[in-house]
Amino acid sequence: LILLLTGGLIGSSALAGKPDKTGKTPPGKTKVQEPDPGTEDPTPPPSEEPDSGGDATLPDDGGTPTGTIYYVSNNGSDTAPGTYDKPFRTFAQAMNFLRPGDGLQVFSGTYRERLDITISGTANAPIFFEPAPNNVVVIDENYIARQNIRIKGSHLVIRGFRTSGSPLSSVEIRPEATGILLYGLVVTNA
């Protein structure tokens, strides 16, 4: 089984300009007009574009980090500062440093650790997770009975990883997570 996720925003309807649970449209968003049940073919006014379901603050590929970029490598150390030359060893250590607008780039290799994202960015400054340029990263927990990537945080861009070997779903997005962009994930042997 190979599943390729090429893009899409997953999360709350608030990102698409739809009313939240209170019935209010979030500030800065255009209210989505619901069709009148009595009309056959409702057409939006020409000045409105159809709702694509995307977050207007992010480009289609999620953009680029505006803050600090931290690094993880199988050859790194969790006592290192997480720089390009002195990367962290684990995803868990990187989570202690990442803030809105920051990015985590991972060097090539197979990682036997869950990417467990419990931190959040903001709508205008998401946190980025991706392989370093020209690197191939596989997250494979060697068939441990849990997901390879678990997302609890919000306003995140996760792109370019390969996951393999999870007997459960390879990527889990918890109900509390909103504003999640998954781009170019390849899931095999799940």
Disulfide bonds with the S-S distance in Angstrom:
none
